[in-house]
Amino acid sequence: MLNRLVTENYVDGWDDPRLMTLAGLRRRGVTSTAINLFVRGIGITRSDGSMIRLERLEYHVREALNKTASCAMVVLHPLKVVITNLEPSSIIDLDAKKWPDAPVDDASSYYKVG
């Protein structure tokens, strides 16, 4: 099936990001760590008819990215809130994690939200 897509030029080649090949996954931005975690997670089988759901791969990609990819938050349409029991000149800064699995004791894994 994949061979037909490539030979009949429905896709740009074996490294097309739409294909579920190693080269296609790498072009999508999936790290080698995530691919290795996925392969270790599914194990080895002797059955040719076994189906592995895409959600398993996505889970391992998220697990790998939670340790390395930084996250940010933005509010596109903020609501005006008036806090009545707070001094007008006071400023409150909060610490937010750059990634979900950030180490608690590392100050560089946090950023200020004000």
Residue, then its C-alpha position, 0 to 999 in steps of 0.5 A: m500500500l505504501n509502495r503504491l503511494v510512493t510509486e504513483n507519486y501521491v506522496d513526495g517520497w518515503d520521507d513524506p510526513r504523511l506516511m508512517t515511516l521512520a523517515g516520515l516521522r522524523r520529518r514530522g518532528v518526532t524525536s528518536t527518543a520517542i520512537n525508541l520509547f514506542v518500540r520498547g513499549i510495544g515489544i516483540t510479537r510473532s503475529d503478523g496480524s497484530m494492530i498497534r493503535l496510533e494512540r500508543l505512538e502519540y502517548h510516547v511522543r507526548e511522554a518524550l516531549n514533556k521532558t524536553a519541550s518548553c510550554a507557554m501560555v497566552v490569553l488572546h482575549p483577556l477578561k478584565v477582573v477587579i480584585t477588591n481586597l488587593e492594593p492597587s500598587s501591589i504586583i503578584d508574580l507566579d512561577a510556572k513550569k516550562w514543561p510538565d515534568a520539570p524538576v522542582d529543585d531547578a530554578s531554570s525550569y520555571y518562568k515568571v507569570g505576572 
